[in-house]
């Protein structure tokens, strides 16, 4: 149930799978960038982190259709009109408030998931021309693997750019707009005006979330261990 505070109404927004996946992806992205920069023996960890990232991305996509109210893509993927209207509102003292992702943030989620899916997928077929190679390199020619590897490197910059924009936006909201987007992603609740306090009261099905992630993880394991 929503809880009253002096600043507004506290409502549940983000379920624990969304929060866990969000922070796990953030940690893995740091690991992936660091290990790719170091190279050498660190690439073994890079590959494992990439496979884990793939499982997380697949789970988040599935959860975007089957998860709780504000985890679903239908709740935050908006058309050009809504995006433009929201963007214009940011120049006003009181910008539009949204319970879940705002229209701009919603498309950032889609962009990041797409870029990460491409990055993790191409990583399976990539090689570094030294020792490291993705688990599916053996199924394609060296020339094709080299081409995919080049794309993998270029797309990494897309991922880093998107993550940087996302981080900068969160800081901007916190400092300039006085809207804290970090705390809700930690504890799951937002404090909103009573007129906007439509929290997600759907019972959380923990077993479903665990089963779906296990399925995604097993699917990735099955693919990367093929001989």
PyMOL commands that set and color helices and strands:
alter all, ss='L'
color gray80, all
select helices_A, chain A and resi 16-38+42-66+69-71+73-75+80-89+103-123+137-139+142-175+182-187+194-196+206-224
alter helices_A, ss='H'
color red, helices_A
select strands_A, chain A and resi 3-5+8-12+189-192
alter strands_A, ss='S'
color yellow, strands_A
deselect
rebuild
show_as cartoon
